[in-house]
């Protein structure tokens, strides 16, 4: 073969044929992926392959453990910076053999990747030059794919906003909407919000989309952005749905920080529902989680899910009822009046004591006082407030009143 002539000049319209042609020229197995590591095409192969390639072909996407390893060893960060071929050494623990990778670029944007396995041979400098020519051929194919994908994402986001805002409420209409955009309606679902410290702009949007497309912990069904918020509709994979979602949330926040240096991201998880017409409700609950965590930062530290908020789920309703009826808790009023006249902090002492589940040692530590001092204060609180903290009903009621009182601030 005369390799001074471009061997890809007469290429097929089918990306699969292009992959086969690259494989024929370079004499090694080829895979072509989009920028989110979804498999677009692969060459036919004999026994010259590795487990990572087999898993990619079977799953139609690169396994998450392989992607994570390629981030850790610096391969993917390098691919996102250069259009030159990069030699990747084997990573045995994830079944990845030696290979060459090259990015496919349009201006300053990566559209995808070509991977060439180097199991039985090592590509020469001349062959690496041919791989660069192949990348230009594949670029034309991926541009069409990229344009179709962008239009599909716009339709998906429009449908998602209709679900979130309640513009579509009938089950049949919702199911038809899912079928029209080619997404399988979930058997159970939850809406998750990620709030960023600043407005999400194009570079960050692409990084977010990359994470959503490559995660394999949950099924990401739909997503959209709203200024500094990412809204995601997802479906868990296992019989521990809340665990799945929380793992996904933790992983996403960690990867945003480690890979893209984006931190201070807060997450809120709506309840998990089975009915398809409860997507709006899950979204409202996720918003409620965000508002509650903002108002009760310390008390809800570590709680991201609506189902885990306990009494905080009901504070808005109780507060609305109190405001309407003008109710003021007798014992709390007595303590506040005493604090105001005597310049004491009995209300704070009581709230800390209850926050620490009536643990005297923990409460004393939090208040930075001696245990005996706290014991004396608690006796004074019981006397002044005419409150019996051994009575569970009185204890729960005053605790709720303390939290509701904060909502007036």
VENDA-V734214 format. One record per residue. N is the residue number from 1. SS is DSSP state (H for helix, E for strand, - for the rest). Layout:
n | ss
N | SS
N | SS
This chain:
n | ss
1 | -
2 | -
3 | -
4 | -
5 | -
6 | -
7 | -
8 | -
9 | -
10 | -
11 | -
12 | -
13 | -
14 | -
15 | H
16 | H
17 | H
18 | H
19 | H
20 | H
21 | H
22 | H
23 | H
24 | H
25 | H
26 | H
27 | -
28 | -
29 | -
30 | E
31 | E
32 | E
33 | E
34 | E
35 | -
36 | -
37 | -
38 | E
39 | E
40 | E
41 | E
42 | E
43 | -
44 | -
45 | -
46 | -
47 | -
48 | -
49 | -
50 | -
51 | H
52 | H
53 | H
54 | H
55 | H
56 | H
57 | H
58 | H
59 | H
60 | -
61 | E
62 | -
63 | -
64 | H
65 | H
66 | H
67 | H
68 | H
69 | H
70 | H
71 | H
72 | H
73 | -
74 | -
75 | H
76 | H
77 | H
78 | H
79 | H
80 | -
81 | -
82 | -
83 | -
84 | -
85 | -
86 | E
87 | E
88 | E
89 | -
90 | -
91 | E
92 | H
93 | H
94 | H
95 | -
96 | E
97 | -
98 | -
99 | E
100 | E
101 | E
102 | E
103 | E
104 | E
105 | E
106 | E
107 | -
108 | -
109 | E
110 | E
111 | E
112 | E
113 | E
114 | E
115 | E
116 | E
117 | E
118 | -
119 | -
120 | -
121 | -
122 | -
123 | -
124 | -
125 | H
126 | H
127 | H
128 | H
129 | H
130 | H
131 | H
132 | H
133 | H
134 | H
135 | H
136 | H
137 | H
138 | H
139 | H
140 | H
141 | H
142 | H
143 | H
144 | H
145 | H
146 | H
147 | H
148 | H
149 | H
150 | H
151 | H
152 | H
153 | H
154 | H
155 | H
156 | H
157 | H
158 | H
159 | H
160 | H
161 | H
162 | H
163 | H
164 | H
165 | -
166 | -
167 | -
168 | -
169 | -
170 | -
171 | H
172 | H
173 | H
174 | H
175 | H
176 | H
177 | H
178 | H
179 | H
180 | H
181 | -
182 | -
183 | -
184 | -
185 | -
186 | -
187 | -
188 | -
189 | E
190 | E
191 | E
192 | E
193 | E
194 | E
195 | E
196 | -
197 | -
198 | -
199 | -
200 | -
201 | -
202 | H
203 | H
204 | H
205 | H
206 | H
207 | H
208 | H
209 | H
210 | H
211 | H
212 | H
213 | H
214 | H
215 | -
216 | -
217 | -
218 | E
219 | E
220 | E
221 | E
222 | E
223 | E
224 | E
225 | E
226 | E
227 | -
228 | -
229 | E
230 | E
231 | E
232 | E
233 | E
234 | E
235 | E
236 | E
237 | -
238 | -
239 | -
240 | -
241 | H
242 | H
243 | H
244 | H
245 | H
246 | H
247 | H
248 | H
249 | H
250 | H
251 | H
252 | H
253 | H
254 | H
255 | H
256 | H
257 | H
258 | H
259 | H
260 | H
261 | -
262 | -
263 | -
264 | -
265 | -
266 | E
267 | E
268 | E
269 | E
270 | -
271 | -
272 | -
273 | E
274 | -
275 | -
276 | H
277 | H
278 | H
279 | H
280 | H
281 | H
282 | H
283 | H
284 | H
285 | H
286 | H
287 | H
288 | H
289 | H
290 | H
291 | H
292 | H
293 | H
294 | H
295 | H
296 | -
297 | -
298 | -
299 | -
300 | -
301 | -
302 | -
303 | -
304 | -
305 | E
306 | H
307 | H
308 | H
309 | -
310 | H
311 | H
312 | H
313 | H
314 | -
315 | H
316 | H
317 | H
318 | H
319 | H
320 | H
321 | H
322 | H
323 | H
324 | H
325 | H
326 | -
327 | -
328 | -
329 | -
330 | H
331 | H
332 | H
333 | H
334 | H
335 | H
336 | H
337 | H
338 | H
339 | H
340 | H
341 | H
342 | H
343 | -
344 | -
345 | -
346 | H
347 | H
348 | H
349 | H
350 | H
351 | H
352 | H
353 | H
354 | H
355 | H
356 | -
357 | -
358 | -
359 | -
360 | H
361 | H
362 | H
363 | H
364 | H
365 | H
366 | H
367 | H
368 | -
369 | -
370 | -
371 | H
372 | H
373 | H
374 | H
375 | H
376 | H
377 | H
378 | H
379 | H
380 | H
381 | H
382 | H
383 | H
384 | H
385 | H
386 | -
387 | -
388 | -
389 | -
390 | -
391 | -
392 | H
393 | H
394 | H
395 | H
396 | H
397 | H
398 | H
399 | H
400 | H
401 | H
402 | H
403 | H
404 | H
405 | H
406 | H
407 | -
408 | -
409 | -
